[in-house]
Amino acid sequence: MLFGCRATSRDGHFTIPDDLLVGLYLSYGLGRGMTDPGGFYIGEVVWWRSGLSLAVYYKPMDQMDGTKVAETTIDWTEPVDGRAASLQGFNNRFFYGSVVFGLMAGLESQPAGEWFFDPDAAPLDPFCIRPAAAEISALYIQSGGKTSGPFYGDITLSAGRGIGLAVRSADSLLYCLDDPPSDNGTEVVISADADSGSADGSDGGGGPIRTINGVEPDESGNLTLIGRSCLTITAQSENATLVLNDTCAEPCCTCKELEPIKAKMDELIRSIGDLESHTQTLTLQADLLAQSSAFIQ
């Protein structure tokens, strides 16, 4: 903050200690309407007993109130004296930087809560604010809940099946893709082809198959079905059909026709059991007769 400022909240109950912030650096992209490096200030501090959050605001010269542009949060449960914390752009805007926290003891006498500051109460030294040409520092790809990256250097976006890419540029400036399209930036538009249908099938396109039993396709969008043992898989491309055939067992008749055959087989099994029992009885009687004959002799 500027030397000599007394950073007291709007209600007068909270004051940022002089030794809390010992360093700050913030870079932002040109062309955002932020033409005054002196318009940045500490606009919000949230202080609780286990952590602290700090937000940087920007107020244009022709407006009364500022807008949050970057913020950082530190964990109070670990030693934080002399620690640097990253400043991240609010709502994915092109801001980055860092804050170096000094001594934390001065906060112990301050009340916990959320405190707001006017622009002239906690202004930042313009020397700490560094405008720069906006650029993409890294590219991440997110698909199906999985994130790949970061990717650096020269990156080519290649359109696959059902995808169209359109690039519109002006003034040779590259702008953050999260921001709305502007007349003096570069816009990359990724859209589905008109004849491919919407992702949810609301326009009659049916939508793509994303997974089968939770299995995702490979990077080319292909998923392989393999038939094993007695199973063969035949593709019928003319009607988008996969036919699964059992090559080992195909019944020759219906269950209704099999029912009397099964009844006859059950009856035959019972007859075989009766015959085995009668045979065992005859064998036992023959043994007893042989023993009687031997005794008589």
C-alpha positions as CSV (number, residue, x, y, z in Angstrom):
1,M,0.0,0.0,0.0
2,L,1.0,3.6,-0.4
3,F,3.3,4.9,2.4
4,G,1.5,6.8,5.1
5,C,-2.0,5.4,4.4
6,R,-4.1,4.3,7.4
7,A,-6.0,1.3,6.0
8,T,-9.2,1.4,8.1
9,S,-12.4,-0.3,7.0
10,R,-15.5,1.7,6.1
11,D,-17.0,1.2,9.5
12,G,-13.8,2.0,11.4
13,H,-13.6,-1.3,13.3
14,F,-10.7,-3.0,11.4
15,T,-7.3,-1.6,10.4
16,I,-4.7,-3.4,8.3
17,P,-1.5,-3.5,10.3
18,D,1.4,-1.7,8.7
19,D,3.7,-4.8,8.9
20,L,1.1,-7.2,7.5
21,L,1.8,-6.6,3.8
22,V,5.5,-6.2,2.9
23,G,5.3,-6.8,-0.8
24,L,2.7,-7.1,-3.7
25,Y,2.9,-7.6,-7.4
26,L,0.0,-7.7,-9.8
27,S,0.0,-8.0,-13.6
28,Y,-3.1,-7.5,-15.8
29,G,-3.9,-7.6,-19.5
30,L,-4.1,-4.5,-21.6
31,G,-7.3,-3.6,-23.3
32,R,-9.5,-4.2,-20.3
33,G,-10.4,-0.6,-19.7
34,M,-8.0,-0.3,-16.8
35,T,-6.0,2.7,-17.9
36,D,-5.2,4.0,-14.4
37,P,-2.5,2.0,-12.5
38,G,-3.4,4.1,-9.5
39,G,-6.9,2.8,-9.4
40,F,-6.0,-0.5,-7.6
41,Y,-6.6,-0.9,-3.9
42,I,-7.2,-3.4,-1.1
43,G,-11.0,-3.5,-1.2
44,E,-11.8,-6.4,1.1
45,V,-10.3,-8.4,3.9
46,V,-11.9,-11.5,5.5
47,W,-10.1,-12.4,8.8
48,W,-11.0,-15.4,10.9
49,R,-9.0,-17.2,13.5
50,S,-7.7,-19.9,11.1
51,G,-7.2,-18.0,7.9
52,L,-7.2,-14.7,6.0
53,S,-8.5,-13.7,2.6
54,L,-7.5,-10.5,0.8
55,A,-9.0,-9.1,-2.4
56,V,-7.7,-6.4,-4.8
57,Y,-10.3,-4.0,-6.3
58,Y,-10.1,-1.6,-9.2
59,K,-12.0,1.7,-9.5
60,P,-12.2,3.6,-12.7
61,M,-11.7,7.4,-12.4
62,D,-15.2,8.1,-13.7
63,Q,-17.0,5.7,-11.2
64,M,-17.7,5.8,-7.5
65,D,-17.2,2.1,-6.6
66,G,-14.6,-0.5,-7.5
67,T,-14.8,-4.1,-8.7
68,K,-13.0,-7.1,-7.4
69,V,-10.3,-8.2,-9.8
70,A,-8.0,-10.6,-7.8
71,E,-7.8,-12.4,-4.5
72,T,-5.8,-14.7,-2.4
73,T,-6.3,-16.8,0.8
74,I,-3.8,-18.2,3.3
75,D,-4.2,-20.9,5.9
76,W,-3.7,-19.6,9.5
77,T,-3.2,-23.0,11.0
78,E,0.5,-23.0,9.8
79,P,3.2,-20.4,10.3
80,V,2.7,-17.7,7.7
81,D,5.2,-14.9,8.6
82,G,7.1,-14.0,5.6
83,R,5.1,-16.2,3.3
84,A,4.3,-15.4,-0.3
85,A,0.8,-16.2,-1.6
86,S,-0.4,-16.1,-5.2
87,L,-3.0,-13.6,-6.4
88,Q,-5.5,-15.1,-8.7
89,G,-7.8,-13.3,-11.1
90,F,-11.4,-13.2,-10.0
91,N,-13.9,-15.0,-12.3
92,N,-11.0,-16.4,-14.4
93,R,-10.0,-12.9,-15.5
94,F,-6.5,-12.3,-16.8
95,F,-4.7,-11.3,-13.5
96,Y,-1.8,-12.9,-11.8
97,G,0.6,-11.8,-9.1
98,S,1.7,-12.4,-5.5
99,V,1.4,-11.0,-2.0
100,V,4.2,-11.3,0.6
101,F,2.8,-11.3,4.1
102,G,5.0,-10.0,6.9
103,L,4.2,-10.2,10.6
104,M,0.8,-11.6,11.7
105,A,0.9,-10.6,15.3
106,G,-0.9,-7.3,14.6
107,L,-4.0,-9.1,13.5
108,E,-4.5,-10.7,16.9
109,S,-6.0,-7.5,18.3
110,Q,-8.3,-7.0,15.3
111,P,-11.9,-8.3,15.3
112,A,-12.7,-11.3,13.0
113,G,-15.1,-10.7,10.1
114,E,-15.5,-9.4,6.6
115,W,-14.3,-5.8,6.1
116,F,-14.5,-3.5,3.2
117,F,-12.3,-0.5,2.3
118,D,-12.7,2.7,0.3
119,P,-10.3,3.3,-2.6
120,D,-8.5,6.1,-0.8
121,A,-8.1,4.1,2.4
122,A,-5.9,1.3,1.1
123,P,-4.5,2.3,-2.3
124,L,-1.7,0.2,-3.9
125,D,1.5,1.8,-5.0
126,P,1.3,2.1,-8.9
127,F,4.8,0.7,-9.0
128,C,3.4,-2.7,-8.0
129,I,0.9,-2.7,-10.8
130,R,2.3,-3.9,-14.2
131,P,0.1,-3.9,-17.2
132,A,1.1,-6.4,-19.9
133,A,-0.1,-7.7,-23.2
134,A,-2.7,-10.3,-22.4
135,E,-1.6,-13.8,-23.4
136,I,-2.5,-17.4,-22.8
137,S,0.1,-18.7,-20.4
138,A,-1.0,-22.4,-20.7
139,L,-3.8,-24.5,-22.3
140,Y,-5.8,-27.2,-20.4
141,I,-8.1,-29.7,-22.0
142,Q,-11.1,-30.8,-20.0
143,S,-13.3,-33.7,-21.3
144,G,-15.6,-36.0,-19.4
145,G,-14.5,-34.6,-16.0
146,K,-10.8,-35.3,-16.8
147,T,-8.3,-32.5,-17.2
148,S,-5.1,-32.8,-19.3
149,G,-2.3,-30.3,-19.4
150,P,-0.9,-27.7,-19.1
151,F,0.3,-27.4,-22.7
152,Y,2.8,-24.7,-23.7
153,G,4.3,-23.2,-26.8
154,D,2.7,-23.2,-30.2
155,I,-0.6,-25.1,-30.0
156,T,-2.8,-26.2,-32.9
157,L,-6.5,-26.8,-32.4
158,S,-7.5,-29.5,-34.9
159,A,-11.2,-30.0,-35.6
160,G,-12.4,-33.6,-35.5
161,R,-15.6,-35.2,-36.8
162,G,-18.6,-33.1,-36.0
163,I,-16.6,-30.1,-34.8
164,G,-16.0,-26.8,-36.6
165,L,-13.3,-24.2,-35.7
166,A,-13.5,-20.6,-36.6
167,V,-10.9,-17.9,-35.7
168,R,-11.6,-14.2,-35.9
169,S,-8.8,-11.8,-35.0
170,A,-8.3,-8.0,-34.9
171,D,-5.5,-5.7,-34.1
172,S,-3.1,-8.7,-33.6
173,L,-4.1,-8.9,-29.9
174,L,-4.8,-12.2,-28.2
175,Y,-7.5,-12.0,-25.4
176,C,-8.5,-14.4,-22.7
177,L,-11.0,-16.8,-24.1
178,D,-13.2,-16.6,-21.0
179,D,-14.0,-13.0,-21.7
180,P,-16.8,-11.9,-24.0
181,P,-15.8,-11.4,-27.6
182,S,-14.5,-7.9,-28.3
183,D,-13.8,-5.8,-31.4
184,N,-10.0,-5.6,-30.7
185,G,-9.2,-9.2,-29.7
186,T,-9.0,-12.7,-31.0
187,E,-11.9,-15.1,-30.6
188,V,-11.8,-18.9,-31.1
189,V,-15.2,-20.5,-31.6
190,I,-15.6,-24.3,-31.2
191,S,-19.0,-25.6,-32.3
192,A,-20.7,-28.7,-33.6
193,D,-21.4,-29.1,-37.3
194,A,-25.0,-28.2,-38.3
195,D,-25.8,-31.8,-39.4
196,S,-24.3,-33.5,-36.4
197,G,-27.2,-32.7,-34.0
198,S,-27.0,-31.3,-30.5
199,A,-25.2,-33.1,-27.7
200,D,-28.5,-33.9,-25.9
201,G,-30.5,-34.7,-29.1
202,S,-32.9,-31.8,-28.6
203,D,-32.7,-30.8,-32.3
204,G,-33.3,-34.4,-33.6
205,G,-29.6,-35.2,-34.0
206,G,-29.9,-37.9,-31.3
207,G,-26.7,-37.0,-29.6
208,P,-23.5,-39.1,-29.3
209,I,-23.0,-42.2,-27.2
210,R,-20.5,-41.0,-24.5
211,T,-20.0,-44.3,-22.5
212,I,-21.1,-47.9,-22.6
213,N,-21.5,-49.4,-19.1
214,G,-19.2,-46.6,-17.9
215,V,-16.4,-47.4,-20.5
216,E,-15.2,-44.3,-22.4
217,P,-13.9,-44.4,-26.0
218,D,-10.3,-43.9,-26.9
219,E,-8.9,-40.6,-28.1
220,S,-10.4,-41.1,-31.6
221,G,-13.8,-41.8,-30.2
222,N,-13.7,-45.6,-30.9
223,L,-14.8,-48.4,-28.6
224,T,-14.0,-52.0,-29.5
225,L,-16.4,-54.9,-28.8
226,I,-14.6,-58.4,-28.7
227,G,-16.5,-61.7,-29.1
228,R,-15.0,-64.7,-27.2
229,S,-15.7,-68.4,-26.9
230,C,-19.2,-69.0,-28.4
231,L,-19.9,-65.3,-29.0
232,T,-19.5,-63.5,-32.4
233,I,-20.2,-59.9,-33.2
234,T,-21.3,-58.8,-36.7
235,A,-21.7,-55.2,-37.8
236,Q,-24.6,-54.1,-40.0
237,S,-23.5,-50.7,-41.1
238,E,-26.5,-50.0,-43.2
239,N,-28.8,-49.8,-40.2
240,A,-26.2,-49.0,-37.5
241,T,-26.7,-52.4,-35.8
242,L,-24.4,-54.8,-34.0
243,V,-25.6,-58.4,-34.0
244,L,-24.4,-60.7,-31.2
245,N,-24.6,-64.5,-32.1
246,D,-24.2,-67.5,-29.9
247,T,-22.3,-70.1,-32.0
248,C,-22.4,-73.0,-29.5
249,A,-26.0,-73.5,-28.5
250,E,-29.2,-72.6,-30.5
251,P,-32.3,-74.3,-29.2
252,C,-34.3,-76.4,-31.8
253,C,-37.7,-76.0,-30.1
254,T,-39.5,-73.9,-27.6
255,C,-40.0,-74.4,-23.9
256,K,-43.6,-75.6,-24.6
257,E,-42.3,-78.4,-26.8
258,L,-39.6,-79.3,-24.3
259,E,-41.9,-79.7,-21.3
260,P,-43.4,-83.2,-22.2
261,I,-39.9,-84.4,-23.2
262,K,-38.6,-83.4,-19.8
263,A,-41.5,-85.2,-18.1
264,K,-40.7,-88.4,-19.9
265,M,-37.1,-88.1,-19.0
266,D,-38.0,-87.6,-15.3
267,E,-40.2,-90.7,-15.4
268,L,-37.4,-92.7,-17.0
269,I,-35.0,-91.6,-14.3
270,R,-37.5,-92.8,-11.6
271,S,-37.9,-96.2,-13.3
272,I,-34.1,-96.6,-13.5
273,G,-34.0,-95.9,-9.7
274,D,-36.7,-98.5,-9.0
275,L,-34.8,-101.1,-11.2
276,E,-31.6,-100.5,-9.3
277,S,-33.3,-101.0,-6.0
278,H,-34.9,-104.2,-7.2
279,T,-31.6,-105.5,-8.5
280,Q,-29.9,-104.9,-5.1
281,T,-32.7,-106.8,-3.4
282,L,-32.3,-109.8,-5.7
283,T,-28.5,-109.7,-5.2
284,L,-28.9,-109.8,-1.4
285,Q,-31.3,-112.8,-1.6
286,A,-28.9,-114.7,-3.9
287,D,-26.1,-114.2,-1.4
288,L,-28.3,-115.5,1.5
289,L,-29.3,-118.6,-0.5
290,A,-25.7,-119.4,-1.3
291,Q,-24.7,-119.1,2.4
292,S,-27.6,-121.5,3.4
293,S,-26.5,-124.1,0.9
294,A,-23.0,-124.0,2.1
295,F,-24.2,-124.5,5.7
296,I,-26.3,-127.5,4.8
297,Q,-23.5,-129.3,3.1
